[in-house]
Every structure is written in C-alpha cells, then in structure tokens.
C-alpha cells in the first residue's frame, strides 16, 4: 500500500473510517460542507411509505452522487468514491436518529426485548460506473430496565446513532444475539465493501 489516498470516502462517520482502516484501505475523506457555498449534505428524511430496504439504498446512492459532485467541483484527482448508509427498522418501520434524549429513551424502550433489523448499504462509484451492495442483519436486544436505558442515554452515546445505540460502545452489553454482520451493524459491512473494492481493482488482503 502506498501512503497516498486510493479512494475517497463520502462520509464523515468516524466508525466508517475506523472500519476502512481495519481492512487496510487507504482513503481521503470528502467533507461535503467544508467550503463556503458548497453544501452537498444529503437529506436523509424517509419518504412516506418508503420501505427500509429502499430508503437505505436511496440515501447511499445520494451520498455517493454527492461525493462525485464534490470531486468535479473541486477538480480533485479521479479516484473511486465510496459511500454507505445504515438504517434500523422494527416491524418494517424505519427508526432514525433520536432528536433528543427523551426520544432516545423512547426508541430504546421500543427495541428492549425485541429483535430488530439493521440494513447497511455500501456503494462505490468510479468512471461513470456505480455498484452497490446491501447487508441485512438481525439484532436481538435483552429486556432493558428504565434505569438502564436512562443511564445509557446519559452517556450521550445514542444521540447521533441510528436506532439510538452504538454496537461498538456501551450498548454492546444489551445485545443477546446477532444474525448477520457485526461491521454492518456498526455502519460499514466489510465483506461487501471488500467485494466492491475488488471489483474496481482495489487490492484487498
């Protein structure tokens, strides 16, 4: 591997950066709102009646498109752009990021003692070609007491997370069982990511 970036990451998620580093991918992060007059932030609002599987892939596509547009505007060297999005759903209903502490408490009450689904879409785009993969995992939470939920929310960890929890944080102790991809639940399914990058000629161990 060279020390120079090999792909662009169209995401500001520290978790996705950690996961790419874990598999040895060299990247440069695209900041979609770092310049005055340049704001490529993606509207992540679900559409009425939109299925979770459709929603997460649509947002992932929007993110990779935004990354490609930043490349053109800034006249950056052409390299593959990678984007991802993660969605939590219960009984077919999308559970987004909590707006405040009380909403986080309400979400965690809903997930307590239940199995929910985590969908992570990842896309790579280069030279007019875009490929996408979807990872679906089932996560079973233990039954959580009100006190335990509120102690967790007090840490502030859930406040910017889909489903109001982070599997790599304190909430790991809530999870009885995972059927699927741990890295997908964390925010970037590494098997699908490596598969995509290999299709675009990126060397993966």
C-alpha positions in Angstrom: 0.0 0.0 0.0 1.2 3.5 -0.7 0.8 6.4 1.7 -1.3 8.2 -0.9 -5.2 8.0 -0.8 -6.5 5.4 -3.1 -10.3 6.1 -2.7 -12.5 8.9 -1.4 -14.8 8.3 1.5 -18.1 10.2 1.1 -18.9 10.1 4.8 -17.9 11.8 8.0 -18.6 8.9 10.2 -15.6 8.0 12.5 -16.9 4.4 12.6 -16.6 4.0 8.9 -13.1 5.5 8.9 -12.1 3.0 11.6 -13.6 0.1 9.7 -11.8 1.0 6.4 -8.5 1.3 8.3 -9.2 -2.1 9.8 -9.0 -3.8 6.4 -6.1 -1.6 5.2 -7.9 0.7 2.9 -6.2 4.0 2.2 -8.7 6.8 1.8 -9.3 10.6 1.9 -12.5 11.8 3.5 -14.6 14.1 1.4 -16.1 16.9 3.6 -19.4 17.6 1.9 -19.9 21.0 3.6 -16.4 22.3 4.3 -16.3 25.2 1.8 -18.5 28.4 1.8 -21.2 28.0 -0.8 -20.5 24.2 -1.2 -23.0 22.1 0.8 -23.7 18.6 -0.5 -25.3 17.3 2.6 -27.9 14.6 1.8 -31.4 14.9 3.1 -31.9 11.7 5.0 -35.7 12.1 5.6 -37.6 9.0 4.7 -40.4 9.3 2.1 -44.0 8.4 3.0 -44.4 4.7 3.0 -40.8 4.0 1.9 -39.6 0.5 2.8 -36.3 0.4 4.9 -34.5 -1.5 2.1 -35.4 1.1 -0.5 -34.7 4.0 1.9 -31.2 2.9 2.9 -30.1 2.3 -0.7 -31.6 5.6 -1.9 -29.6 7.5 0.7 -26.5 5.6 -0.1 -26.9 6.4 -3.7 -27.4 10.1 -2.9 -24.3 10.1 -0.8 -22.1 8.6 -3.5 -23.6 11.1 -6.0 -22.8 14.0 -3.7 -19.2 12.7 -3.4 -18.8 12.6 -7.1 -20.1 16.1 -7.5 -17.6 17.4 -4.9 -14.8 15.8 -7.0 -16.0 17.6 -10.1 -16.5 21.0 -8.4 -13.1 20.9 -6.7 -11.4 19.3 -9.7 -9.9 16.6 -7.5 -7.9 13.6 -9.0 -10.3 11.0 -10.2 -10.4 8.1 -7.8 -13.2 5.7 -6.7 -15.8 7.2 -4.3 -17.2 5.0 -1.5 -20.4 5.9 0.4 -22.6 4.0 2.9 -25.7 4.4 4.9 -27.2 2.4 7.8 -30.9 2.1 8.8 -32.5 0.4 11.8 -36.0 -0.9 11.4 -38.6 -2.7 13.5 -41.6 -4.4 12.0 -40.9 -2.7 8.7 -40.8 0.8 10.3 -37.7 3.0 9.9 -36.1 4.0 13.3 -33.9 7.0 12.7 -31.5 9.0 14.9 -33.1 10.5 18.0 -33.6 14.2 18.1 -33.0 14.5 21.8 -32.5 12.4 25.0 -36.2 11.7 25.5 -36.6 10.4 22.0 -33.5 8.2 22.5 -35.2 6.8 25.7 -38.4 6.1 23.7 -36.5 4.3 20.9 -34.6 2.1 23.3 -37.8 1.2 25.1 -39.2 0.1 21.8 -36.1 -2.1 21.0 -36.0 -3.6 24.5 -36.6 -7.3 24.5 -37.1 -7.4 20.7 -35.4 -8.4 17.5 -34.8 -5.6 15.0 -33.2 -5.3 11.6 -30.1 -3.3 10.7 -29.6 -2.6 7.0 -26.3 -1.2 5.7 -25.9 -0.2 2.0 -22.4 0.5 0.6 -21.7 1.8 -2.9 -18.6 2.5 -4.9 -18.6 4.8 -8.0 -15.8 5.4 -10.5 -15.6 6.4 -14.1 -19.4 6.5 -14.6 -20.0 3.1 -13.0 -21.6 2.6 -9.7 -22.1 -0.7 -7.8 -24.0 -1.2 -4.6 -24.4 -4.0 -2.0 -26.9 -4.4 0.8 -26.2 -6.1 4.1 -29.1 -7.2 6.3 -28.6 -8.2 10.0 -30.9 -9.2 12.8 -30.1 -7.9 16.3 -31.8 -9.1 19.4 -31.8 -6.8 22.5 -32.1 -8.0 26.1 -35.0 -6.6 28.1 -33.8 -3.3 29.4 -35.0 -1.6 32.6 -36.0 2.0 32.6 -33.0 2.8 34.8 -30.6 1.1 32.5 -31.9 2.9 29.4 -31.6 6.2 31.1 -28.1 5.5 32.4 -27.1 4.7 28.8 -28.8 7.8 27.3 -27.0 9.9 30.0 -23.7 8.9 28.3 -24.8 10.8 25.2 -23.6 7.8 23.0 -27.1 7.2 21.4 -27.8 10.8 20.3 -26.3 10.6 16.8 -26.8 6.9 16.1 -29.5 5.2 14.0 -31.7 3.3 16.4 -30.2 5.2 19.4 -27.3 2.8 20.1 -23.8 2.0 19.1 -22.9 -1.7 19.0 -19.2 -0.8 19.4 -19.9 1.2 22.6 -21.7 0.6 25.9 -24.7 -0.9 24.1 -22.7 -4.0 23.2 -23.9 -5.2 26.7 -27.6 -5.0 25.5 -27.2 -7.4 22.6 -28.1 -11.0 23.1 -27.6 -12.2 19.6 -26.6 -11.0 16.1 -27.6 -12.8 12.9 -25.5 -11.1 10.2 -22.6 -8.7 10.0 -21.2 -7.0 13.1 -19.4 -4.4 10.9 -22.7 -3.9 9.0 -24.5 -3.1 12.3 -21.6 -0.8 13.1 -22.1 1.1 9.9 -20.0 -0.4 7.1 -20.3 -4.1 6.1 -16.7 -5.1 5.5 -17.3 -8.2 3.4 -19.5 -6.3 0.9 -17.1 -3.4 1.0 -14.1 -5.5 0.2 -16.1 -7.3 -2.6 -17.0 -4.0 -4.2 -13.5 -2.5 -4.0 -12.0 -5.7 -5.6 -14.5 -5.2 -8.5 -13.0 -1.8 -9.0 -9.4 -3.1 -8.9 -8.5 -2.1 -5.4 -6.2 -4.6 -3.7 -7.7 -6.2 -0.6 -5.9 -8.8 1.5 
